[in-house]
Amino acid sequence: MTDLTRKTAAELADLMGSGQASSVEITQAHLDRIAAVDGDVHAFLHVDTEGALAQAKAVDSKRAAGEQLAPLAGVPLALKDVLTQEGVPTTAGSKMLEGWKPPYDSTMVKRLKAAGIVILGKTNMDEFAMGSSTENSAYGTTHNPWDLGRIPGGSGGGSSAAIAAYEAPLAIGTDTGGSIRQPGAFTGTVGVKPTYGGTSRYGLIALASSLDTPGPCARTTLDAALLHEAIAGYDPMDSTSIDQPVPPVVAAARNGDVAGLRIGVVKELGGEGYQPGVEARFHEAVELLTKLGAEVVEVSCPHFQYALPAYYLILPSEASSNLAKFDAMRYGLRVGDDGENSAEKVTALSREAGFGAEVKRRIILGTHALSSGYYDAYYGQAQKVRTLIARDFANAYEQVDVLVSPATPTTAFAIGDRINDPIAMYKNDLCTIPSNLAGNAAASFPCGLADEDGLPVGFHVMAPVLRDDLCYQVGAALETALAEQWGGVLMTKAPELEVTR
């Protein structure tokens, strides 16, 4: 049998269903792969070998007993370390939570377990999801499997790198300003941000509560849709959860017919500052969709140009509020508690030691934006811009069914290249941030390799609220057409990682 780690999640489910492989065999194959290559990739912060094999064994027992199982039962998955899992270390990439083992499961983990999906471990991320490169993790940088000298994107670079390195067929990420889609684009994988409220935030260590959205990561459109269906749906534990049926994402991923679909190319998301190879692959993908019967027009969303500054006022403001609970008094790191220091001094020393530079930067920005005398000038104005961006989307969707753009202005850059230039780093999210501010569905799908560096390019699809299925419909059409050229999904063109240990 071909290496089990090279199979898609759907293929692995079929193998188990037909009795050709067990979940234990599949899980062990991926654990072996992690042991072989993760020393170089550093996608995982914690590998739960014992727990994963126990989960796999339980699924095999249920299948042997003839129980009806969910579509992805027994398939392994990598979980971003920002979602709580009972008894498993959960750090959010920060020293502030080093060694913390949650006493409960997040709703996301509960749904994964209910679906029989095997959780391999927790993946690396920018600290508290603040970053675009996974260089801000307190536990070291994750490397892009396409080129180990480059970043895999962020904040969920560990999840996307795990998939691209064949350490897991599926992963869960969270998307606050592009943290699923941007790593997907940089690693040649599929990354989906569901409609805000379409997936539960209960048990997610919050960054910005009005933006955070858990979602699926995979190597194929169908795999992402199957995972999306497993994790989505109303949750009474989340006050922002939408009490509506899950969109028919799996049916859309299996369909992939874009004939007659109206696609709008966003005028403002291209041109100066965009890498030529990125724009070339994007326009080729648009032309391909046109040949498949889609109606393509250019659409203007004039307020998208203000999305980046608005986002970097709204997000830090919410982050400064959410992270105020890390005060060394209730839980988390405690430094300087020697009986001599005051409570205020212990809090200050603990935050100094526990928070990294980027987290401190954003807390300071957010606290300033919310302070008396500045709230209306900064945070209030940013929220007005957010409304204008939502109106741009609404106006555009009166003309077209979906909007498209490059997922990122460039391909993956070298590790260390932008870490000391916050503005350059923030510009990675130019294309993805508008969808977070508006709360609509969006996804990145591989569309080729840039001529300049041979690295993956992402094709970004934005759909109206609760029309997540349209993202999958476009992604499936593009994937099928391009697979004829590539001989499979884009990952078939990735260089093979050397086994180092």
Secondary structure by P-SEA (a helix, b strand, c coil): ccccccccaaaaaaaaaaccccaaaaaaaaaaaaaccccccccccccaaaaaaaaaaaaaaaaaacccccccccccccccccccccccccccccccccccccccccaaaaaaaaacccccbbbbcccccccccccccccbbbbccccccccccccaaaaaaaaaacccccbbbbbcccaaaaaaaaccbbbbbcccccccccccccccccccccccccccaaaaaaaaaacccccccccccccccccaaaaaaaccccccbbbbcccccccccccaaaaaaaaaaaaaaaaabbbbbbbbbccccaaaaaaaaaaaaaaaaaacccccccccccccccccccaaaaaaaaaaacccaaaaaaaaaaaaaaccccccccaaaaaaaaaaaaaaaaaaaacccccccccccccccccccccccaaaaaacccccaaaaaaccccbbbbcbbbccccbbbbbbbbbccccaaaaaaaaaaaaaaaaaaaccccccccccccccc
